[in-house]
Amino acid sequence: MVVRVASSELPIMIDLYAIAPDFPGLAEAESLRQNPVQRVEFLEQRFAEDINDYRFIPYIQLHEYEAYLFADPTCFEYLDASRTKEIEALQAITSQYDKLSCI
C-alpha cells in the first residue's frame, strides 16, 4: 500500500499469506482462491473502499517477500552499496539451491 500525504508517499507492503482474518473483503475473496491475481486485486479494491481516501493506493504482496530477497540479491546494491557482506551472504544462500522455491 502507498499512503500519499501532500507530496509525500509512504509505501507499506501487506503480505497476502499473513493477512488479518478481519481484512476487508477477505471472506468474499475466498471464492477467488483459485485465481490469486484476481483475489489480490479484489482485496485491494475492498481495502481502498474501506480506507476511502483518494490518496490511498492499496498494495498486497501476492508472493512471499523471500522470493524477491533471494531472486537477485545484487539488486540491493543500489539501496546501500556498503552492504557488500550482507549481499554476498544472500548470494551464498541462493547458490546452494538449484531452484529458488527450495530455499
C-alpha positions as a Markdown table, in Angstrom:
| # | Residue | x | y | z |
|---|---|---|---|---|
| 1 | Met | 0.0 | 0.0 | 0.0 |
| 2 | Val | 1.1 | 3.5 | -0.6 |
| 3 | Val | -0.2 | 6.4 | 1.5 |
| 4 | Arg | 0.2 | 9.8 | -0.1 |
| 5 | Val | 0.3 | 12.8 | 2.2 |
| 6 | Ala | 0.5 | 16.1 | 0.3 |
| 7 | Ser | 3.6 | 15.4 | -2.0 |
| 8 | Ser | 4.9 | 12.5 | 0.2 |
| 9 | Glu | 4.4 | 8.8 | -0.2 |
| 10 | Leu | 4.7 | 6.1 | 2.4 |
| 11 | Pro | 4.9 | 2.6 | 0.9 |
| 12 | Ile | 3.7 | -0.2 | 3.1 |
| 13 | Met | 3.5 | -3.9 | 2.0 |
| 14 | Ile | 0.8 | -6.2 | 3.2 |
| 15 | Asp | 1.6 | -9.9 | 2.8 |
| 16 | Leu | -1.3 | -11.9 | 1.5 |
| 17 | Tyr | -0.1 | -15.0 | 3.3 |
| 18 | Ala | -0.3 | -13.4 | 6.7 |
| 19 | Ile | -3.3 | -11.1 | 6.1 |
| 20 | Ala | -5.5 | -10.5 | 9.1 |
| 21 | Pro | -8.7 | -12.6 | 9.3 |
| 22 | Asp | -10.9 | -9.4 | 9.6 |
| 23 | Phe | -9.3 | -7.8 | 6.5 |
| 24 | Pro | -12.0 | -6.1 | 4.3 |
| 25 | Gly | -13.4 | -8.5 | 1.8 |
| 26 | Leu | -11.4 | -11.5 | 2.8 |
| 27 | Ala | -14.3 | -13.8 | 3.3 |
| 28 | Glu | -15.8 | -12.8 | -0.1 |
| 29 | Ala | -12.4 | -13.3 | -1.7 |
| 30 | Glu | -12.3 | -16.9 | -0.7 |
| 31 | Ser | -14.2 | -17.8 | -3.9 |
| 32 | Leu | -11.3 | -16.4 | -5.9 |
| 33 | Arg | -8.7 | -18.6 | -4.2 |
| 34 | Gln | -8.1 | -20.5 | -7.4 |
| 35 | Asn | -7.1 | -17.2 | -9.2 |
| 36 | Pro | -4.5 | -15.5 | -6.9 |
| 37 | Val | -4.1 | -12.4 | -9.0 |
| 38 | Gln | -7.8 | -11.7 | -9.2 |
| 39 | Arg | -8.1 | -12.4 | -5.4 |
| 40 | Val | -5.4 | -9.8 | -4.7 |
| 41 | Glu | -7.0 | -7.2 | -7.0 |
| 42 | Phe | -10.3 | -7.8 | -5.3 |
| 43 | Leu | -8.8 | -7.4 | -1.8 |
| 44 | Glu | -7.0 | -4.2 | -2.9 |
| 45 | Gln | -10.3 | -2.8 | -4.2 |
| 46 | Arg | -12.1 | -3.6 | -0.9 |
| 47 | Phe | -9.2 | -2.2 | 1.1 |
| 48 | Ala | -9.4 | 1.1 | -0.9 |
| 49 | Glu | -13.1 | 1.3 | -0.3 |
| 50 | Asp | -12.6 | 0.7 | 3.4 |
| 51 | Ile | -10.0 | 3.5 | 3.7 |
| 52 | Asn | -12.0 | 5.8 | 1.4 |
| 53 | Asp | -9.3 | 8.3 | 0.7 |
| 54 | Tyr | -8.2 | 9.2 | -2.8 |
| 55 | Arg | -4.5 | 9.4 | -1.6 |
| 56 | Phe | -4.5 | 5.8 | -0.6 |
| 57 | Ile | -3.2 | 3.3 | -3.1 |
| 58 | Pro | -3.5 | -0.3 | -1.7 |
| 59 | Tyr | -0.9 | -2.9 | -2.4 |
| 60 | Ile | -1.0 | -6.5 | -1.3 |
| 61 | Gln | 2.1 | -8.7 | -1.9 |
| 62 | Leu | 1.0 | -11.9 | -3.6 |
| 63 | His | 4.3 | -13.8 | -3.4 |
| 64 | Glu | 6.5 | -14.2 | -0.3 |
| 65 | Tyr | 9.0 | -11.4 | 0.3 |
| 66 | Glu | 11.7 | -14.0 | 0.4 |
| 67 | Ala | 11.2 | -14.7 | -3.3 |
| 68 | Tyr | 12.2 | -11.2 | -4.0 |
| 69 | Leu | 15.0 | -11.3 | -1.5 |
| 70 | Phe | 16.7 | -14.3 | -3.0 |
| 71 | Ala | 15.8 | -13.9 | -6.7 |
| 72 | Asp | 18.7 | -11.5 | -7.3 |
| 73 | Pro | 20.5 | -10.3 | -4.2 |
| 74 | Thr | 22.7 | -7.9 | -6.2 |
| 75 | Cys | 19.7 | -5.7 | -6.8 |
| 76 | Phe | 20.1 | -4.4 | -3.3 |
| 77 | Glu | 23.3 | -2.8 | -4.1 |
| 78 | Tyr | 21.5 | 0.3 | -5.4 |
| 79 | Leu | 19.9 | 0.7 | -1.9 |
| 80 | Asp | 23.1 | 0.6 | 0.0 |
| 81 | Ala | 26.4 | -0.1 | -1.7 |
| 82 | Ser | 28.1 | -0.5 | 1.7 |
| 83 | Arg | 26.2 | -3.8 | 2.4 |
| 84 | Thr | 28.5 | -6.0 | 0.4 |
| 85 | Lys | 28.9 | -8.6 | 3.1 |
| 86 | Glu | 25.1 | -9.0 | 3.5 |
| 87 | Ile | 24.6 | -9.2 | -0.2 |
| 88 | Glu | 27.3 | -11.8 | -0.5 |
| 89 | Ala | 25.7 | -13.8 | 2.3 |
| 90 | Leu | 22.4 | -13.8 | 0.4 |
| 91 | Gln | 24.2 | -14.9 | -2.8 |
| 92 | Ala | 25.8 | -17.7 | -0.9 |
| 93 | Ile | 22.4 | -19.0 | 0.3 |
| 94 | Thr | 21.0 | -18.7 | -3.2 |
| 95 | Ser | 23.9 | -20.6 | -4.8 |
| 96 | Gln | 23.2 | -23.6 | -2.6 |
| 97 | Tyr | 19.9 | -24.4 | -4.3 |
| 98 | Asp | 19.0 | -25.3 | -7.8 |
| 99 | Lys | 15.6 | -23.7 | -7.6 |
| 100 | Leu | 14.5 | -20.6 | -5.7 |
| 101 | Ser | 11.4 | -22.5 | -4.4 |
| 102 | Cys | 13.7 | -24.8 | -2.4 |
| 103 | Ile | 15.1 | -22.1 | -0.2 |
